[in-house]
Amino acid sequence: MRILGIDPGYAIMGWGVLDLEGNHFKAVAYDSITTDAHTPMEERLKILYDELLKVIDFYQPEEVGIEELFFNNNAKTAIMVGQARGVAILACANRGLKISEYTPLQIKQALVGNGRADKKQVQFMVKAILNLNEVPKPDDTADAVAAAICHGHSRNTNNLINRYK
């Protein structure tokens, strides 16, 4: 199973592609899509959409784990991140991918076993689970890889539960 993880953002959208065989993850590729702050928002969204389609078309994931929007105190920022998230979901939907959404708490729980874990703990687990020499950079990329791992764990758990119903 090939999984695409996405950490949505309009300045930086992290992505990570992992292969899952049984309960073993293998990193295929990970990076981020960036847009310039001085570019109009509609152009930034188009860049995110077009670049994410390139990632999908090249790596051919079967399923997607995307982080849900974490609402902060700045409503304008939340709306802009929400637009980028919508563009990411649209790109995945237009390629026929199964999309699953996870809260930051669910992702932390899946990787660290504690929904209140800090960013460094999650990054350490990304590195350990994938047997990487270093944590993927920037943080948005590591978060996207974490979303893919969360999806893989959740998928296996759901398959196990369904098998014994």
Buried (B, 14 or more C-beta within 10 A) or exposed (E): BBBBBBBBBBBBBBBBBBBBEEEEBEBBEBBBBBBEEEEEEEEBBBBBBEBBBEBBEEBEBEBBBBBBBEEEEEEEBBEBBBBBBBBBBBBBEEBEBBBBBBBBBBBBBBBBEEEEBEBEBBBBBBBEBBEBEEBBEBBBBBBBBBBBBBBBBBBBEEEEEEEEE
